[in-house]
Amino acid sequence: MNAHGMDVLADARPATRLPAQDLDRARRFYREQLGLEPVDQRPGGLLYRCGGVDFALFQSAGASPGTFTQMGWEVDDIEAVVSELRRRGVVFEEVDLPGLHTRDGIAEIDGNYPSKGARGERAAWFRDSEGNMLGIGEPVT
């Protein structure tokens, strides 16, 4: 730790929290559309684990505006994942913005973080049953 204690969170594990106005509806969506089951639960909350990382859905009177990606998964084959999720009823966003266009739900994005060793990313977005915007990305090497 440095003299100012600025790295106190460097070794902590981040965990995403997503609001759900209807936790039962959200549980069904995550099970039926995404194939995920909670690893734990408590009153008002469901805990999921993907790739060793936790995220939780929590009962909330509020809702996300769904205007930005709140959580994403990095995958090895975005076409296969998008195809399977579509088969399960997931609807992917079509985006047509300056510099960002989807084609059949998948966008080609130039640039990536240098530490990932990729020159770009292919990405797709969808909303869960509660309006949370979720993303899938595949690094392009």
C-alpha positions in Angstrom: 0.0 0.0 0.0 1.3 3.5 -0.8 1.6 6.3 1.7 -1.9 7.6 0.9 -3.6 4.2 1.0 -4.8 4.7 -2.5 -4.7 1.0 -3.4 -7.0 -0.3 -0.7 -9.4 -1.8 -3.3 -6.8 -3.2 -5.7 -7.1 -6.8 -4.3 -10.9 -6.6 -3.6 -13.3 -8.5 -5.8 -15.8 -6.3 -7.6 -19.4 -7.5 -7.7 -22.2 -6.1 -9.9 -25.6 -5.4 -8.4 -28.6 -5.2 -10.7 -32.1 -4.0 -9.6 -35.2 -6.1 -10.1 -38.7 -4.8 -9.5 -40.0 -8.4 -9.7 -37.4 -10.8 -8.4 -39.4 -13.9 -9.4 -39.8 -12.6 -12.9 -36.0 -11.9 -13.0 -35.2 -15.4 -11.7 -37.2 -16.9 -14.5 -35.5 -14.8 -17.1 -32.0 -15.6 -15.9 -32.9 -19.3 -15.7 -35.0 -19.7 -18.9 -33.2 -17.2 -21.2 -29.7 -17.2 -19.9 -29.5 -20.7 -18.4 -28.3 -19.4 -15.0 -29.3 -20.5 -11.5 -28.5 -18.6 -8.4 -25.8 -20.0 -6.2 -27.3 -18.5 -3.2 -30.3 -16.4 -2.1 -31.5 -14.2 0.7 -34.7 -12.3 1.3 -34.8 -9.7 -1.5 -31.7 -11.0 -3.3 -30.3 -13.6 -5.7 -26.6 -14.3 -6.0 -25.2 -15.7 -9.3 -21.6 -16.7 -10.2 -20.2 -16.8 -13.7 -16.5 -17.5 -14.4 -15.7 -17.2 -10.7 -17.2 -13.7 -10.5 -20.4 -12.8 -8.5 -23.3 -10.6 -9.5 -26.5 -10.1 -7.6 -30.1 -9.2 -8.4 -31.8 -7.3 -5.7 -35.4 -6.4 -5.0 -35.8 -2.7 -5.7 -38.6 -0.2 -6.2 -36.3 1.6 -8.6 -35.2 0.6 -12.0 -32.2 1.2 -14.2 -32.9 3.5 -17.2 -31.3 0.8 -19.4 -29.4 3.4 -21.4 -26.0 2.0 -20.7 -24.3 -1.4 -20.3 -24.6 -2.4 -16.7 -22.8 -5.8 -16.9 -21.3 -7.8 -19.7 -19.8 -11.2 -20.4 -16.7 -11.9 -22.5 -17.2 -14.9 -24.7 -15.1 -16.9 -27.2 -17.7 -17.2 -30.0 -20.2 -14.4 -30.0 -22.2 -15.8 -33.0 -22.8 -19.1 -31.2 -23.8 -17.3 -27.9 -26.1 -14.8 -29.7 -27.7 -17.7 -31.7 -28.4 -19.8 -28.6 -29.7 -16.9 -26.6 -32.0 -15.9 -29.4 -33.3 -19.5 -29.5 -34.1 -19.1 -25.8 -36.1 -15.9 -26.5 -33.5 -13.1 -25.8 -34.1 -10.1 -28.0 -30.9 -8.2 -29.1 -30.7 -4.5 -29.5 -30.1 -3.0 -32.9 -27.9 0.0 -32.7 -27.4 2.7 -35.4 -25.3 5.5 -34.0 -22.4 7.4 -35.5 -19.5 5.0 -35.3 -21.5 2.2 -33.9 -23.8 0.0 -35.9 -25.1 -3.5 -35.3 -25.6 -6.0 -38.1 -27.9 -8.9 -37.0 -27.5 -7.7 -33.4 -23.6 -7.7 -33.4 -21.4 -4.6 -33.7 -17.8 -4.5 -34.8 -15.9 -2.1 -32.5 -12.4 -0.8 -33.3 -9.9 -0.7 -30.5 -9.6 -2.6 -27.3 -7.6 -2.4 -24.1 -3.9 -3.1 -24.9 -3.6 -5.5 -22.0 -6.2 -7.8 -23.7 -4.0 -8.1 -26.8 -6.9 -7.5 -29.1 -7.3 -5.0 -31.9 -11.1 -4.7 -31.4 -14.2 -6.3 -30.1 -17.5 -7.7 -31.4 -20.4 -6.9 -29.1 -24.1 -7.4 -28.7 -26.6 -6.0 -26.1 -29.9 -7.1 -24.7 -32.2 -6.2 -21.8 -33.1 -8.5 -19.0 -36.7 -8.8 -17.8 -36.2 -5.8 -15.5 -34.8 -3.4 -18.2 -31.1 -3.8 -17.2 -28.9 -3.5 -20.3 -26.5 -6.4 -20.5 -23.7 -7.0 -23.0 -21.7 -9.8 -24.6 -18.3 -9.1 -26.1 -15.7 -11.1 -28.0 -12.2 -9.7 -28.4 -10.9 -9.6 -32.0 -7.2 -10.4 -32.2 
